[in-house]
């Protein structure tokens, strides 16, 4: 239900006027008390007519005080309800935005998955021919960039917005797995010297996994070599992630796989760089 802003403004202005009037009457009331106390102290008799006048003013002031208390209660109650309405509206809008972002990400995952399927179909049609290597490399570079961007968006929603969709995350893992396997195949066919690094982590039971991710990115960004990154949450319950865990004998987190070789435990960016150089 919409709240009329002009009514709220008028109500607040009226309340301010009454507050000002009350302050004036409070001063007047103080003067009345002072006059009565001085009269008693000096034993001065106040005329009956003026005494009635003073009592009448006291009653008026007390009436206004009670009125102001009632108005204040209503005003504060209205302000509380209005604040609560704004707060709940903010939560609702935030949830709708997160839901919309999740739907957009699901569309992006489907779009990239179609591109992966096209490259995979081309590989099947051409067999082991290296004639299309420039096409494979170009398409896979574009796919990997889009996959990484989707991953960043998912991480942002999880970490900053506390929005998590396990099924969408599993679909994203399938997309990563397809991209990883295609990259392996293209490396074999085209003889590309591209390092493939897979990071296995856990969001539920791993102290160093987040830091390990930062170190991997630091190593990739500082390296002159071409490195492709893939990451899987081993505790999500994804069949694809579980299959890779079994293939690479992943027993703990964090663990990384560099060019088919498994390294368990936390590794700094310099250690990762050295491993990559040693694998060349």
Sine and cosine of phi, psi and omega as CSV:
sin_phi,cos_phi,sin_psi,cos_psi,sin_omega,cos_omega
0.00,0.00,0.79,-0.62,-0.02,-1.00
-0.96,0.27,0.56,-0.83,0.02,-1.00
-0.96,-0.28,0.81,-0.59,-0.02,-1.00
-0.94,0.35,0.85,-0.52,-0.05,-1.00
-0.94,0.34,-0.57,0.82,0.00,-1.00
-0.91,0.41,-0.58,0.81,0.04,-1.00
-0.92,0.40,-0.66,0.75,0.01,-1.00
-0.90,0.44,-0.68,0.74,-0.01,-1.00
-0.89,0.45,-0.70,0.71,0.01,-1.00
-0.89,0.46,-0.65,0.76,-0.01,-1.00
-0.90,0.44,-0.69,0.72,0.00,-1.00
-0.92,0.40,-0.66,0.75,0.02,-1.00
-0.90,0.44,-0.66,0.75,0.04,-1.00
-0.88,0.47,-0.65,0.76,0.01,-1.00
-0.90,0.44,-0.63,0.77,0.02,-1.00
-0.91,0.42,-0.65,0.76,0.03,-1.00
-0.89,0.45,-0.66,0.76,0.01,-1.00
-0.92,0.40,-0.58,0.81,0.04,-1.00
-0.90,0.45,-0.68,0.73,0.02,-1.00
-0.89,0.45,-0.69,0.73,0.02,-1.00
-0.90,0.44,-0.62,0.78,0.00,-1.00
-0.90,0.43,-0.63,0.78,0.02,-1.00
-0.88,0.47,-0.66,0.75,0.03,-1.00
-0.89,0.45,-0.70,0.72,-0.01,-1.00
-0.93,0.37,-0.52,0.85,0.05,-1.00
-0.91,0.41,-0.62,0.78,0.07,-1.00
-0.90,0.44,-0.68,0.74,0.02,-1.00
-0.89,0.45,-0.65,0.76,0.01,-1.00
-0.90,0.44,-0.63,0.78,0.04,-1.00
-0.90,0.44,-0.64,0.77,0.04,-1.00
-0.90,0.43,-0.61,0.79,0.03,-1.00
-0.89,0.46,-0.72,0.69,0.01,-1.00
-0.89,0.45,-0.66,0.75,0.02,-1.00
-0.88,0.47,-0.67,0.74,0.00,-1.00
-0.89,0.45,-0.68,0.73,0.00,-1.00
-0.91,0.41,-0.66,0.75,0.00,-1.00
-0.92,0.40,-0.63,0.77,0.05,-1.00
-0.90,0.43,-0.63,0.78,0.00,-1.00
-0.90,0.44,-0.67,0.74,0.00,-1.00
-0.92,0.38,-0.65,0.76,-0.05,-1.00
-0.89,0.45,-0.68,0.73,-0.03,-1.00
-1.00,-0.04,0.12,0.99,0.04,-1.00
0.84,0.55,0.71,0.71,0.03,-1.00
-0.99,-0.15,0.75,-0.66,-0.02,-1.00
-0.99,0.11,0.82,-0.57,0.02,-1.00
-1.00,0.06,0.74,-0.68,0.04,-1.00
-0.85,0.53,0.54,-0.84,-0.06,-1.00
-0.87,0.49,-0.65,0.76,-0.05,-1.00
-0.90,0.43,-0.65,0.76,0.00,-1.00
-0.96,0.28,-0.55,0.84,0.06,-1.00
-0.89,0.46,-0.65,0.76,0.06,-1.00
-0.91,0.42,-0.59,0.81,0.03,-1.00
-0.90,0.45,-0.68,0.73,0.03,-1.00
-0.89,0.45,-0.68,0.73,0.01,-1.00
-0.89,0.45,-0.59,0.81,0.02,-1.00
-0.91,0.42,-0.67,0.74,0.03,-1.00
-0.90,0.43,-0.61,0.79,0.03,-1.00
-0.89,0.46,-0.67,0.75,0.01,-1.00
-0.90,0.43,-0.65,0.76,0.01,-1.00
-0.89,0.45,-0.69,0.73,-0.01,-1.00
-0.91,0.42,-0.69,0.72,0.04,-1.00
-0.88,0.48,-0.60,0.80,0.04,-1.00
-0.89,0.45,-0.70,0.71,0.00,-1.00
-0.91,0.41,-0.61,0.79,0.05,-1.00
-0.87,0.49,-0.73,0.68,0.03,-1.00
-0.89,0.46,-0.62,0.78,0.02,-1.00
-0.90,0.44,-0.68,0.73,0.01,-1.00
-0.90,0.45,-0.59,0.80,0.04,-1.00
-0.89,0.45,-0.67,0.74,0.01,-1.00
-0.91,0.42,-0.69,0.73,0.00,-1.00
-0.90,0.44,-0.64,0.76,0.00,-1.00
-0.89,0.46,-0.68,0.73,0.03,-1.00
-0.86,0.50,-0.72,0.70,-0.01,-1.00
-0.91,0.41,-0.65,0.76,-0.01,-1.00
-0.91,0.42,-0.71,0.70,0.00,-1.00
-0.91,0.41,-0.61,0.79,0.05,-1.00
-0.90,0.43,-0.67,0.74,0.04,-1.00
-0.90,0.43,-0.65,0.76,0.02,-1.00
-0.90,0.43,-0.63,0.78,0.03,-1.00
-0.90,0.43,-0.70,0.71,0.00,-1.00
-0.91,0.42,-0.62,0.78,0.03,-1.00
-0.91,0.41,-0.67,0.74,0.04,-1.00
-0.90,0.44,-0.66,0.75,0.02,-1.00
-0.89,0.45,-0.64,0.76,0.01,-1.00
-0.89,0.45,-0.68,0.73,0.01,-1.00
-0.91,0.42,-0.66,0.75,0.00,-1.00
-0.88,0.47,-0.74,0.67,-0.01,-1.00
-0.91,0.41,-0.59,0.81,0.04,-1.00
-0.90,0.44,-0.63,0.77,0.03,-1.00
-0.89,0.46,-0.67,0.74,0.03,-1.00
-0.89,0.46,-0.71,0.71,-0.02,-1.00
-0.89,0.46,-0.72,0.69,0.00,-1.00
-0.89,0.46,-0.67,0.75,0.02,-1.00
-0.87,0.49,-0.67,0.74,0.01,-1.00
-0.91,0.41,-0.63,0.77,0.02,-1.00
-0.91,0.41,-0.63,0.78,0.03,-1.00
-0.90,0.43,-0.69,0.72,0.01,-1.00
-0.89,0.46,-0.66,0.75,0.02,-1.00
-0.89,0.46,-0.66,0.75,0.02,-1.00
-0.90,0.43,-0.65,0.76,0.03,-1.00
-0.89,0.45,-0.65,0.76,0.03,-1.00
-0.89,0.45,-0.67,0.75,0.01,-1.00
-0.90,0.43,-0.65,0.76,0.04,-1.00
-0.90,0.44,-0.64,0.77,0.02,-1.00
-0.91,0.42,-0.63,0.77,0.04,-1.00
-0.88,0.48,-0.62,0.78,0.06,-1.00
-0.91,0.42,-0.63,0.78,0.03,-1.00
-0.91,0.41,-0.65,0.76,0.03,-1.00
-0.88,0.48,-0.68,0.73,0.02,-1.00
-0.90,0.44,-0.65,0.76,-0.02,-1.00
-0.90,0.44,-0.72,0.69,0.00,-1.00
-0.92,0.39,-0.59,0.81,0.01,-1.00
-0.88,0.47,-0.58,0.81,0.04,-1.00
-0.92,0.40,-0.61,0.79,0.05,-1.00
-0.91,0.42,-0.66,0.76,0.03,-1.00
-0.88,0.47,-0.67,0.74,0.01,-1.00
-0.89,0.46,-0.59,0.81,0.01,-1.00
-0.91,0.41,-0.69,0.72,0.02,-1.00
-0.91,0.42,-0.65,0.76,0.01,-1.00
-0.89,0.46,-0.65,0.76,0.03,-1.00
-0.91,0.43,-0.64,0.77,0.02,-1.00
-0.90,0.44,-0.63,0.78,0.04,-1.00
-0.89,0.45,-0.66,0.75,0.00,-1.00
-0.91,0.41,-0.62,0.79,-0.04,-1.00
-0.94,0.34,-0.61,0.79,-0.09,-1.00
-1.00,-0.07,-0.11,0.99,0.00,-1.00
0.91,0.41,-0.73,-0.68,-0.02,-1.00
-0.99,-0.15,0.35,0.94,-0.01,-1.00
-0.94,0.34,0.68,-0.73,0.01,-1.00
-1.00,-0.05,0.11,0.99,-0.05,-1.00
-0.89,0.46,-0.55,0.84,-0.07,-1.00
-0.99,-0.13,0.27,0.96,-0.03,-1.00
-0.83,0.56,-0.68,0.73,0.04,-1.00
-0.86,0.51,-0.59,0.81,0.02,-1.00
-0.93,0.36,-0.71,0.70,0.02,-1.00
-0.84,0.54,-0.75,0.66,-0.06,-1.00
-0.89,0.45,-0.72,0.70,-0.01,-1.00
-0.89,0.46,-0.72,0.70,-0.03,-1.00
-0.92,0.40,-0.66,0.75,-0.01,-1.00
-0.93,0.37,-0.58,0.81,0.06,-1.00
-0.88,0.47,-0.69,0.73,0.03,-1.00
-0.91,0.42,-0.68,0.74,0.00,-1.00
-0.89,0.45,-0.71,0.71,-0.02,-1.00
-0.89,0.46,-0.62,0.79,0.03,-1.00
-0.90,0.44,-0.68,0.73,0.00,-1.00
-0.93,0.36,-0.63,0.78,0.03,-1.00
-0.89,0.46,-0.68,0.73,0.01,-1.00
-0.90,0.43,-0.62,0.78,0.02,-1.00
-0.90,0.43,-0.68,0.74,0.06,-1.00
-0.87,0.48,-0.64,0.77,0.03,-1.00
-0.88,0.48,-0.66,0.75,0.02,-1.00
-0.90,0.44,-0.64,0.76,0.01,-1.00
-0.91,0.41,-0.67,0.75,0.04,-1.00
-0.89,0.46,-0.68,0.73,0.01,-1.00
-0.89,0.45,-0.64,0.77,0.01,-1.00
-0.89,0.45,-0.72,0.70,0.00,-1.00
-0.89,0.45,-0.62,0.79,0.00,-1.00
-0.94,0.33,-0.72,0.69,-0.13,-0.99
-0.99,0.15,-0.67,0.75,-0.11,-0.99
-0.99,-0.11,-0.56,0.83,-0.08,-1.00
-0.96,-0.27,-0.12,0.99,-0.03,-1.00
0.83,0.56,0.59,0.81,0.02,-1.00
-0.95,-0.32,0.86,-0.51,-0.11,-0.99
-0.67,-0.74,0.78,-0.63,0.05,-1.00
-0.82,-0.57,0.98,-0.19,-0.06,-1.00
-0.86,0.51,-0.61,0.80,-0.03,-1.00
-0.93,0.38,-0.63,0.77,0.05,-1.00
-0.91,0.42,-0.62,0.79,0.03,-1.00
-0.90,0.44,-0.63,0.77,0.03,-1.00
-0.91,0.41,-0.63,0.78,0.06,-1.00
-0.90,0.44,-0.61,0.79,0.03,-1.00
-0.91,0.42,-0.61,0.79,0.05,-1.00
-0.90,0.43,-0.62,0.78,0.07,-1.00
-0.88,0.48,-0.68,0.73,0.02,-1.00
-0.89,0.47,-0.68,0.73,0.04,-1.00
-0.89,0.46,-0.67,0.74,-0.01,-1.00
-0.89,0.46,-0.67,0.74,0.02,-1.00
-0.89,0.46,-0.68,0.73,0.02,-1.00
-0.90,0.43,-0.65,0.76,0.00,-1.00
-0.89,0.45,-0.73,0.68,-0.02,-1.00
-0.91,0.41,-0.61,0.80,0.06,-1.00
-0.91,0.42,-0.66,0.76,0.01,-1.00
-0.90,0.44,-0.64,0.77,0.07,-1.00
-0.87,0.49,-0.70,0.72,-0.03,-1.00
-0.91,0.42,-0.69,0.72,0.00,-1.00
-0.92,0.39,-0.59,0.81,0.08,-1.00
-0.85,0.52,-0.66,0.75,-0.02,-1.00
-0.94,0.35,-0.70,0.72,-0.08,-1.00
-0.95,0.32,-0.70,0.72,-0.14,-0.99
-0.99,-0.11,-0.11,0.99,0.00,-1.00
0.92,0.38,0.48,0.88,0.00,-1.00
-0.95,0.31,0.60,-0.80,0.02,-1.00
-0.98,-0.20,0.92,0.40,-0.04,-1.00
-0.94,-0.34,0.79,-0.61,0.01,-1.00
-0.99,0.16,0.78,-0.63,0.05,-1.00
-0.95,-0.30,0.88,-0.48,-0.05,-1.00
-0.87,-0.48,0.82,-0.57,0.02,-1.00
-0.92,-0.40,0.79,-0.61,-0.02,-1.00
-0.95,-0.31,0.86,-0.51,0.08,-1.00
-0.97,-0.23,0.80,-0.60,-0.06,-1.00
-0.66,-0.75,0.05,-1.00,0.08,-1.00
-0.62,-0.78,0.74,-0.67,0.06,-1.00
-1.00,0.07,-0.10,0.99,-0.08,-1.00
-0.95,-0.31,-0.48,0.88,-0.09,-1.00
-0.50,-0.86,0.95,0.33,0.01,-1.00
-0.30,-0.95,0.89,-0.46,-0.04,-1.00
-0.98,0.21,-0.59,0.81,-0.13,-0.99
-0.98,-0.22,0.08,1.00,-0.11,-0.99
-0.91,0.42,-0.68,0.73,0.00,-1.00
-0.90,0.44,-0.71,0.71,0.03,-1.00
-0.90,0.44,-0.57,0.82,0.04,-1.00
-0.88,0.47,-0.64,0.77,0.05,-1.00
-0.87,0.49,-0.67,0.75,0.04,-1.00
-0.89,0.45,-0.65,0.76,-0.01,-1.00
-0.91,0.40,-0.61,0.79,0.03,-1.00
-0.90,0.44,-0.71,0.70,0.03,-1.00
-0.89,0.45,-0.64,0.77,0.01,-1.00
-0.89,0.46,-0.67,0.74,0.01,-1.00
-0.92,0.39,-0.68,0.73,-0.01,-1.00
-0.89,0.46,-0.71,0.70,-0.07,-1.00
-0.94,0.33,-0.43,0.90,-0.02,-1.00
-1.00,-0.07,-0.10,0.99,-0.07,-1.00
-1.00,0.02,0.54,-0.84,0.08,-1.00
-1.00,0.08,-0.19,0.98,0.01,-1.00
-0.99,0.11,0.37,-0.93,0.06,-1.00
-1.00,0.04,0.87,-0.49,-0.07,-1.00
-0.81,-0.59,0.76,-0.65,0.09,-1.00
-0.95,-0.30,0.73,-0.68,-0.08,-1.00
-0.94,-0.34,0.62,-0.79,0.08,-1.00
-0.65,-0.76,0.58,-0.82,-0.04,-1.00
-0.64,-0.77,0.58,-0.81,-0.05,-1.00
-0.66,-0.75,0.74,-0.68,0.13,-0.99
-0.99,0.14,0.95,-0.31,-0.09,-1.00
-0.95,0.33,-0.27,0.96,-0.03,-1.00
-0.97,-0.26,0.16,0.99,-0.04,-1.00
-0.97,0.25,-0.42,0.91,-0.07,-1.00
1.00,-0.04,0.40,0.92,0.03,-1.00
-0.99,0.12,0.81,-0.59,0.02,-1.00
-0.86,0.52,-0.60,0.80,0.01,-1.00
-0.91,0.41,-0.74,0.68,0.01,-1.00
-0.89,0.46,-0.65,0.76,0.02,-1.00
-0.90,0.45,-0.61,0.79,0.01,-1.00
-0.91,0.40,-0.67,0.75,0.04,-1.00
-0.92,0.39,-0.62,0.79,0.04,-1.00
-0.86,0.52,-0.69,0.73,-0.01,-1.00
-0.93,0.36,-0.64,0.77,-0.03,-1.00
-0.90,0.44,-0.63,0.78,-0.07,-1.00
-0.97,-0.24,0.20,0.98,0.10,-0.99
0.82,0.57,0.80,0.61,0.00,-1.00
-0.99,0.10,0.88,-0.48,-0.03,-1.00
-0.91,-0.41,-0.33,0.94,-0.06,-1.00
-0.54,-0.84,0.20,-0.98,0.00,-1.00
-0.81,-0.58,0.59,-0.81,-0.08,1.00
-0.98,0.19,0.44,-0.90,0.12,-0.99
-0.66,-0.75,0.55,-0.83,0.03,-1.00
-0.78,-0.62,0.52,-0.86,0.06,-1.00
-0.87,-0.49,0.86,-0.51,-0.01,-1.00
-0.88,-0.47,0.92,-0.40,-0.01,-1.00
0.77,0.63,0.77,0.64,0.11,-0.99
0.98,0.20,0.01,1.00,0.01,-1.00
-0.94,-0.34,0.73,-0.69,-0.11,-0.99
-1.00,-0.07,0.68,-0.73,0.06,-1.00
-0.77,-0.63,0.90,-0.44,-0.04,-1.00
-1.00,-0.04,0.51,-0.86,0.05,-1.00
1.00,0.00,0.24,-0.97,-0.04,-1.00
-0.92,0.39,0.69,-0.73,0.04,-1.00
-0.77,-0.63,0.74,-0.68,0.05,-1.00
-0.96,0.27,0.22,-0.98,-0.02,-1.00
-0.89,0.46,-0.60,0.80,0.01,-1.00
-0.93,0.37,-0.61,0.79,0.04,-1.00
-0.91,0.41,-0.66,0.75,0.01,-1.00
-0.89,0.45,-0.67,0.74,0.02,-1.00
-0.87,0.49,-0.68,0.73,0.01,-1.00
-0.90,0.43,-0.63,0.78,0.02,-1.00
-0.90,0.44,-0.67,0.74,-0.01,-1.00
-0.90,0.43,-0.68,0.73,0.03,-1.00
-0.90,0.44,-0.61,0.79,0.00,-1.00
-0.95,0.30,-0.37,0.93,-0.02,-1.00
-1.00,0.09,-0.15,0.99,-0.04,-1.00
-0.95,0.32,0.00,0.00,0.00,0.00
